[in-house]
Amino acid sequence: MTEGLDLDAILTEIAGDMAREEDRGKVADYIPGLAGVDPRHFGIAVVLADGTMHVAGDADVPFSIQSISKVFALTIALGKVGDQLWRRVGHEPSGSAFNSIVQLEAEHGIPRNPFINAGAIVVSDVILGGSRPTEAVGEILRFTRHLASDEGIRIDEDVAQGEKETGFRNMALANYMRAFGNLDHAAEDVLQVYFHQCALSMTCRQLAMAGRYLMAGGAHPDTGHNVVSALRARRINALMMMCGHYDGSGEFSFRVGMPGKSGVGGGILAVVPGVASLAVWSPGLNDRGNSQLGALALQQLAVATGWSVLNPR
Ligand SMILES: NC(=O)CC[C@H](N)C(=O)O
């Protein structure tokens, strides 16, 4: 899948094309720490199964990974409670916005999947598991550093604080689920964990590195040990494919054909199992809260490389 490809040339061309795009979407402004990010940024990083890294554009500029952290948090929670998790959160696409509350009443406080906010808040509750919020945040940070083999990854406290001050909807989701008995801890404590995981600040290079276990059947390429089983990695990829872009998941699949997870910071993590782990960043979002140029760049990459889980190998 990679022989004969000049990936550096492909990525440079994509970065050049994206720099010329005028319709860049709109930077998320409902989180104070994100509103001021320059929409002209564009970065892309691709790490291959053999460990080689290819980058273009602002691949070394840190950005707020926001909901991409839901992939890593889900991985931790599955490690803690295994398939019991699926009693508290579903694995179906929602077809609604990432922060929607509408399904929760009809579905008795059980969120559709772990990648919408309600589902991720349940996942945070599982990770909290009786410890203090700061301990749970530390666990998520250490885990993410371990995945990327990079101790330089940080949490942006200003972004976390800004979300706390403006996160009324997330507070509503948490309290609503608590009323259904689907939250074990106080909403404030669970959201402290959730807001801090969303405030993880990473570069495209670090994010692509962190996604390697999903490319490698659950194994950590640097240690050879399994982060998760091959079956669990496949299921996380399935969830990314079906639910990773909220009500834009069908569109992303249609255009790109890779499991992918977006965040309102403008990042996307995408995986081609056995082939590559990819990260792209462009802060402007489309009307569903997904990176506008991020998806376009991945679409261009999928055409240039033939990479898609939906193509014959
Ligand atoms: N889609 C996202 O990235 C949303 C995450 C953001 N922290 C929120 O809760 O609203």
The ligand as an ORCA input file, in Angstrom:
! r2SCAN-3c Opt
* xyz 0 1
  N     -16.740     18.212     19.226
  C     -15.900     18.587     20.158
  O     -14.686     18.588     19.978
  C     -16.529     19.090     21.424
  C     -15.630     19.076     22.616
  C     -15.845     20.250     23.514
  N     -14.915     20.165     24.592
  C     -17.259     20.285     24.048
  O     -17.524     19.612     24.980
  O     -18.098     20.987     23.575
*
